Amino acid sequence: MPDCSALVNRLRRRQRVLRRWARRQDISCWRIYDRDIGEWPAVVDWYDGHAVLWTLRRTRDDSDEADRATVAAVTAAVAEALDLPLDRVHAKRRARQRGTCQYSRLDCAAVSLPVQEHGLRFTVNLSDYLDVGLFLDHRPARRMIRDLAAGRDVLNLFAYTGSFSVYAAAGGARSTHSVDLSATYCSWAESNLAANGFTPPAHRVQRADCLRWLENATRPAYDLIILDPPSFSNSTTMAGRNCAIDRDHPWLLWRCWNLLRPGGLLLFSCNLSGFRLASQGLPPFAIDDITAATTDPDCARRPAHQAWLCRRE
C-alpha cells in the first residue's frame, strides 16, 4: 500500500484553513486539494460533509492493478484526513473529456444532497455523474452575475444545472432564460430555481442545442448573457462542422453580440487549458479580463477557468 502520509497532512492543513474561510463566506462547498503534491495527482472537493475525489493516473506506465491500489490508498487517505467514513468519499476518474462525455451517467446510486452558497440552495449529485452539478471554480463569477443582474433580461447558454440563472434571479433580474441540450440538466435547473423561489414565466428553462439555437436567434432581447461553453461540442453548425472553442469562439461571441441590447454585457468563460482569446475577428466589445476577479482562494493555486466581461457599447 503506498505511503500517503504527506497527502493526509496536506489535506488536514488545507481543510483547517479553508473551513474558517468558508464560514466567513457563507458557503458549504469548497476545493481542498488540486494536485498540490506531484506524487498524488488528484482533486478533492468538499460538499457539506462529503468529499468528491477525482483521481488521475500517476504515470502512464502504471498497471491497472497498481492504479487500483493507488485509488484505494488515496480514497482511504481522504477519509482519514477529513474524518469521514469511506462511503462519504466519492471517487471518480478524471480524464480528457470530449463533447458531452462529462455529463454521461456513471452510476445510479443517486447520492444527492442540498448545499448552500451565499444564502442560495442547490442540489448536488455526488455519485452519478463525473461533475456533481455545481462548479466550485465559478463561484465568484456567479456572485458577479448576481451583482450585475438587477432589472436585466438574462440569457444563460449551456446552462447546465442553472446556478448562474439562480444567482441572476436572486440579484433581481427581470427575467432569466436558461438553454441546455440535456433533459436531465434542464430539469435540475428548474428544481434549483424553484428551490430558491424562482418560477416561470419570468424564469424559464428551455431544452435546445445551444449552437443551433444561437444560429437561429436574431433579435436583440437580452441585457446580460452568460456563455460558458464546453471546450468541444459534437453538435454540427457553422457550415456543418463541430464546434471547438479555441477555433470557433469568435462565431459564438458574434452570435451573442447580435442578441445583446446596446450597453448589454456578456460574461464569457472558458475551461480549456491553454486557451487564448482571438486577437482579431471578434465583435467590437469592450473586453476586460476578469480571470483573477473570478477566482476564489480555494481554487487560486490552479485556476480552472479564464473569464472575460464584454460590453456592447
Secondary structure, DSSP 8 states (H G I E B T S, - for coil): ----HHHHHHHHHHHHHHHHHHHHHTBSEEEEEES-STTS-EEEEEETTEEEEEE--S-TT--HHHHHHHHHHHHHHHHHHHT--GGGEEEEE-----TTGGGSB------EEEEEETTEEEEEESSSBSS-S--GGGHHHHHHHHHH-TT-EEEEES-TT-HHHHHHHHTT-SEEEEEES-HHHHHHHHHHHHHTT--TTTEEEEE--HHHHHHH--S--EEEEEE---SEEEEEETTTEEEEHHHHHHHHHHHHHHHEEEEEEEEEEE--TT----SSS--S-EEEE-TGGG--GGGSSS---EEEEEE--
